[in-house]
Amino acid sequence: MADPMQQARELLAAEIGAPVTAGSFAGSLPAGVHADVALRAITAALRSAPEGFVMVPVEPSIGVLASMAIRRDHGLGCPGYYDAPVFGAENVGHQCRMEVAIGEARQQYAEVVGKGFYSLDREGHYAGLAARPQGVR
């Protein structure tokens, strides 16, 4: 993603019809508007999410991935829980289960940030797949 300040300069340059470098456009702004104020306002707007949306990092932290994994399987939140023989620890222990669950959480996170199969323009397609066929209860 581009630097928000650079994006602000580009947007302001398009608006005033002149290149924008530090101090070069002050005379093109409405009376009483300081150049730095204009750039800060544009930068803040670029950094904010539209109404109804929230901003999340494109790359998730390990903490958010572990939280997502534990949300799906609460046993993962108890260290060593799956190391008991009753859970097949001789084949797959707790740590292995946690790593698999984090991998799945990473895939789900990719969908949320638009790096997976989903994108806003495919919303209708996926919503249609989730709809119940007529006559099915």
Backbone bond lengths (Angstrom), bond angles and torsions (degrees), N, CA, C in turn:
res aa  C-N    CA-C-N  psi(-1)  N-CA   C-N-CA  omega(-1)  CA-C   N-CA-C  phi
1 M - - - 1.462 - - 1.519 108.08 -
2 A 1.305 115.44 141.97 1.464 121.29 -179.10 1.524 110.62 -69.38
3 D 1.315 114.59 157.53 1.453 121.62 177.04 1.536 109.02 -64.20
4 P 1.337 118.96 128.54 1.469 120.60 -178.90 1.523 113.70 -57.62
5 M 1.321 118.33 -35.67 1.462 120.42 179.30 1.529 110.19 -66.51
6 Q 1.332 117.00 -39.97 1.457 120.38 177.30 1.531 110.03 -65.41
7 Q 1.322 116.88 -41.98 1.463 120.11 176.62 1.526 110.13 -60.68
8 A 1.335 116.64 -40.31 1.464 120.69 179.52 1.527 110.42 -61.75
9 R 1.331 116.39 -43.40 1.469 119.81 178.57 1.532 110.77 -61.70
10 E 1.339 116.52 -42.36 1.469 120.49 -179.36 1.527 111.23 -64.63
11 L 1.338 116.37 -42.30 1.464 119.58 178.77 1.525 111.32 -65.25
12 L 1.324 115.91 -42.91 1.457 119.70 179.64 1.529 110.51 -66.10
13 A 1.331 117.65 -39.42 1.467 121.26 178.04 1.525 110.72 -61.83
14 A 1.324 116.58 -40.96 1.468 120.10 178.42 1.522 110.61 -64.84
15 E 1.317 116.86 -37.02 1.469 121.20 -178.52 1.523 112.10 -70.65
16 I 1.323 117.14 -41.29 1.470 119.50 -176.00 1.528 112.53 -94.43
17 G 1.347 117.15 -8.89 1.454 120.63 177.60 1.509 114.38 72.49
18 A 1.312 116.40 29.84 1.467 120.34 178.83 1.522 108.63 -150.63
19 P 1.334 116.70 150.85 1.466 119.05 177.41 1.526 110.68 -60.43
20 V 1.320 115.36 147.85 1.463 119.89 -178.53 1.520 109.59 -117.61
21 T 1.318 114.55 116.09 1.456 121.29 170.18 1.522 105.55 -128.93
22 A 1.307 116.72 167.82 1.462 120.51 -176.36 1.526 111.05 -50.49
23 G 1.307 116.58 118.37 1.456 122.94 175.00 1.523 115.64 78.18
24 S 1.353 118.13 -0.38 1.461 119.20 -173.73 1.523 114.67 -85.62
25 F 1.302 118.38 -11.86 1.460 119.75 -171.44 1.519 113.67 -119.59
26 A 1.309 117.94 6.43 1.463 121.10 -175.12 1.529 111.86 -56.22
27 G 1.316 118.64 -36.54 1.457 121.01 -179.47 1.516 113.39 -71.88
28 S 1.338 118.22 -14.74 1.468 122.05 -178.78 1.518 113.31 -90.69
29 L 1.324 117.03 -6.73 1.458 121.25 -177.79 1.526 110.46 -88.94
30 P 1.331 117.09 156.05 1.470 119.53 176.15 1.523 110.72 -58.35
31 A 1.316 115.75 152.47 1.467 121.18 -179.47 1.528 109.97 -54.82
32 G 1.304 116.09 135.87 1.461 121.37 177.15 1.521 114.34 86.63
33 V 1.325 118.96 -6.14 1.470 121.06 179.05 1.517 108.36 -98.59
34 H 1.299 115.89 117.52 1.455 121.94 179.77 1.536 108.48 -82.99
35 A 1.312 117.30 141.52 1.458 122.45 -176.20 1.524 112.58 -56.49
36 D 1.325 117.42 -44.93 1.465 120.28 -179.53 1.518 111.50 -63.08
37 V 1.323 116.68 -36.26 1.469 120.90 178.79 1.527 109.25 -65.00
38 A 1.332 116.54 -43.77 1.466 120.57 179.24 1.525 110.68 -60.81
39 L 1.316 116.90 -45.24 1.470 119.99 -179.70 1.525 111.78 -66.43
40 R 1.330 117.98 -39.75 1.467 120.41 178.05 1.523 111.14 -64.23
41 A 1.327 117.03 -39.75 1.465 120.56 179.66 1.529 110.82 -65.30
42 I 1.318 116.21 -43.82 1.466 119.46 179.34 1.525 110.24 -65.87
43 T 1.324 117.31 -42.71 1.463 121.32 178.81 1.523 110.86 -60.71
44 A 1.327 117.75 -43.21 1.466 121.19 178.54 1.529 110.33 -61.87
45 A 1.318 116.94 -40.58 1.467 120.10 179.32 1.531 110.81 -64.85
46 L 1.327 117.04 -39.66 1.465 120.51 179.17 1.523 112.08 -65.79
47 R 1.324 116.25 -31.10 1.463 120.60 -178.39 1.519 113.32 -84.87
48 S 1.315 118.41 -10.28 1.456 120.21 -176.74 1.525 110.42 -92.70
49 A 1.309 115.54 153.61 1.458 121.28 178.64 1.525 109.50 -91.09
50 P 1.324 117.06 147.53 1.469 119.40 175.67 1.526 110.65 -61.97
51 E 1.306 117.01 157.90 1.460 121.07 179.30 1.527 110.27 -56.01
52 G 1.311 115.32 134.85 1.456 121.05 -179.31 1.520 113.59 89.27
53 F 1.309 117.45 -4.18 1.454 122.42 179.36 1.521 108.75 -118.26
54 V 1.316 116.02 158.96 1.457 121.83 171.48 1.520 107.36 -126.62
55 M 1.303 115.92 156.58 1.460 119.55 178.38 1.522 108.74 -97.96
56 V 1.315 115.11 134.17 1.461 121.00 175.93 1.519 107.43 -130.83
57 P 1.318 117.35 156.19 1.457 119.18 177.67 1.536 110.43 -64.74
58 V 1.319 117.73 146.47 1.463 120.88 177.30 1.520 109.67 -65.99
59 E 1.313 116.80 -39.67 1.462 121.53 177.45 1.524 108.80 -101.72
60 P 1.334 117.63 121.92 1.466 120.38 -177.83 1.520 112.20 -75.71
61 S 1.322 115.31 151.94 1.466 119.83 173.67 1.526 107.88 -79.63
62 I 1.311 116.10 160.12 1.464 119.83 177.29 1.527 110.27 -63.51
63 G 1.341 116.39 -30.67 1.464 119.99 178.86 1.521 112.38 -63.57
64 V 1.328 117.43 -44.69 1.465 119.17 -179.80 1.523 109.93 -68.36
65 L 1.323 117.87 -35.74 1.465 120.15 178.08 1.528 111.36 -66.21
66 A 1.339 116.66 -42.83 1.465 120.03 177.77 1.521 109.94 -64.09
67 S 1.313 118.01 -39.66 1.465 121.41 178.06 1.521 110.45 -62.19
68 M 1.325 117.03 -43.16 1.465 120.16 178.03 1.531 110.97 -63.04
69 A 1.326 116.39 -40.58 1.462 120.64 179.38 1.528 110.69 -64.17
70 I 1.325 116.22 -43.17 1.464 120.70 -179.44 1.522 110.71 -69.25
71 R 1.317 117.89 -34.02 1.477 121.32 176.35 1.525 109.93 -58.54
72 R 1.332 115.58 -37.95 1.466 120.66 -178.15 1.529 112.04 -79.19
73 D 1.335 116.78 -33.13 1.468 121.63 -179.03 1.523 107.81 -139.89
74 H 1.324 115.88 97.60 1.467 121.13 -175.35 1.523 113.32 -60.38
75 G 1.321 118.27 -25.48 1.456 121.02 178.35 1.519 112.52 -60.89
76 L 1.316 116.89 -27.40 1.460 120.33 178.90 1.527 112.11 -66.79
77 G 1.315 117.11 -19.11 1.458 121.53 178.98 1.515 113.43 -80.41
78 C 1.316 117.46 -4.25 1.471 122.97 177.47 1.524 107.71 -112.13
79 P 1.334 118.24 97.70 1.466 120.30 -176.62 1.528 112.34 -50.36
80 G 1.331 115.46 131.38 1.455 121.14 178.60 1.519 114.80 84.59
81 Y 1.323 118.23 -5.07 1.469 122.03 -176.03 1.523 111.78 -53.26
82 Y 1.310 117.79 -45.14 1.461 120.83 -176.77 1.529 112.98 -88.83
83 D 1.340 117.97 11.59 1.457 120.55 176.25 1.524 111.81 -85.79
84 A 1.317 118.06 -4.92 1.464 121.98 177.98 1.530 110.04 -73.55
85 P 1.332 117.33 142.37 1.470 120.45 -179.79 1.540 113.17 -57.07
86 V 1.319 117.33 -30.08 1.458 119.58 -178.77 1.531 111.82 -61.33
87 F 1.330 117.38 -23.94 1.468 121.74 178.70 1.530 112.37 -97.05
88 G 1.311 117.59 9.78 1.459 120.56 179.39 1.510 113.29 79.13
89 A 1.332 116.87 32.35 1.461 120.89 -176.98 1.520 112.33 -60.23
90 E 1.342 117.00 -23.74 1.461 118.10 179.10 1.534 111.33 -67.13
91 N 1.334 117.00 -19.73 1.464 121.47 178.37 1.528 111.85 -103.70
92 V 1.320 115.79 -47.50 1.462 121.32 -177.03 1.519 108.16 -141.75
93 G 1.317 116.81 113.80 1.458 120.65 -179.29 1.520 112.75 -89.70
94 H 1.323 113.80 -175.30 1.461 121.48 -176.35 1.529 112.15 -58.35
95 Q 1.327 117.04 -48.00 1.467 120.39 -176.30 1.524 111.29 -61.81
96 C 1.311 117.09 -40.65 1.459 120.56 179.37 1.529 110.32 -64.74
97 R 1.324 116.66 -42.63 1.468 119.97 177.96 1.532 110.61 -62.11
98 M 1.329 116.64 -39.96 1.459 120.41 179.12 1.528 110.30 -64.02
99 E 1.323 118.11 -42.88 1.457 121.17 179.94 1.531 111.52 -63.25
100 V 1.322 117.22 -41.02 1.468 121.10 177.71 1.527 109.85 -64.15
101 A 1.326 116.20 -45.40 1.466 120.36 -179.00 1.527 111.24 -64.11
102 I 1.321 117.99 -37.05 1.469 121.50 177.31 1.527 109.67 -66.94
103 G 1.322 117.64 -37.93 1.464 120.47 175.85 1.521 111.68 -61.27
104 E 1.331 116.98 -41.72 1.467 120.91 177.25 1.528 110.75 -66.91
105 A 1.330 116.59 -39.91 1.465 120.39 178.24 1.528 110.21 -63.23
106 R 1.326 117.15 -37.01 1.469 121.07 178.45 1.534 110.11 -62.55
107 Q 1.335 117.27 -39.75 1.464 121.11 177.81 1.534 110.84 -66.23
108 Q 1.320 117.00 -41.71 1.460 120.41 178.96 1.529 110.40 -65.57
109 Y 1.318 116.97 -40.16 1.463 120.96 178.86 1.527 109.58 -62.30
110 A 1.331 117.17 -39.41 1.464 121.15 178.61 1.524 110.52 -58.98
111 E 1.327 117.47 -36.43 1.463 120.22 177.27 1.521 110.60 -65.04
112 V 1.325 116.64 -40.60 1.469 121.50 -177.52 1.526 111.36 -64.09
113 V 1.324 117.51 -39.52 1.460 120.11 -176.61 1.524 113.27 -93.73
114 G 1.331 116.73 9.45 1.460 120.47 175.45 1.512 115.18 78.65
115 K 1.328 117.89 21.08 1.459 121.06 178.06 1.524 111.75 -103.94
116 G 1.322 117.19 -0.67 1.457 120.95 179.54 1.521 110.10 -100.39
117 F 1.311 116.72 -142.70 1.461 121.30 178.77 1.523 111.35 -76.62
118 Y 1.332 116.59 -30.15 1.469 121.85 -174.59 1.517 112.18 -79.05
119 S 1.313 115.33 144.45 1.456 123.39 167.49 1.525 106.17 -150.90
120 L 1.333 117.08 160.74 1.465 119.79 -177.42 1.521 112.21 -57.13
121 D 1.319 117.74 -35.40 1.459 118.95 -179.57 1.530 112.64 -73.40
122 R 1.322 118.27 -10.16 1.475 121.79 176.66 1.528 111.96 -103.21
123 E 1.327 117.11 7.76 1.462 122.17 -178.99 1.524 111.59 -53.16
124 G 1.320 117.35 -49.79 1.462 121.26 -178.33 1.514 112.75 -59.39
125 H 1.317 116.19 -40.56 1.466 120.56 179.15 1.524 111.08 -60.31
126 Y 1.332 116.37 -51.63 1.465 119.77 -177.42 1.519 112.05 -70.80
127 A 1.330 117.32 -35.22 1.471 119.41 176.45 1.523 109.77 -62.59
128 G 1.328 116.45 -38.21 1.458 120.47 177.83 1.518 112.14 -63.82
129 L 1.323 117.62 -36.72 1.466 121.08 178.36 1.521 111.83 -67.22
130 A 1.330 116.04 -28.25 1.467 120.14 -178.61 1.528 112.06 -86.06
131 A 1.320 117.56 -15.19 1.472 120.97 -177.65 1.527 110.07 -70.34
132 R 1.319 115.01 146.41 1.460 119.95 176.18 1.526 109.86 -78.92
133 P 1.337 116.27 138.72 1.457 118.04 175.81 1.518 110.73 -62.73
134 Q 1.312 117.83 151.45 1.465 120.91 179.39 1.512 110.25 -59.19
135 G 1.312 115.34 138.82 1.464 121.64 178.75 1.514 113.62 86.73
136 V 1.321 118.75 -8.36 1.446 121.55 178.57 1.516 108.86 -96.16
137 R 1.309 116.26 131.03 1.468 120.27 179.81 1.485 111.93 -102.27
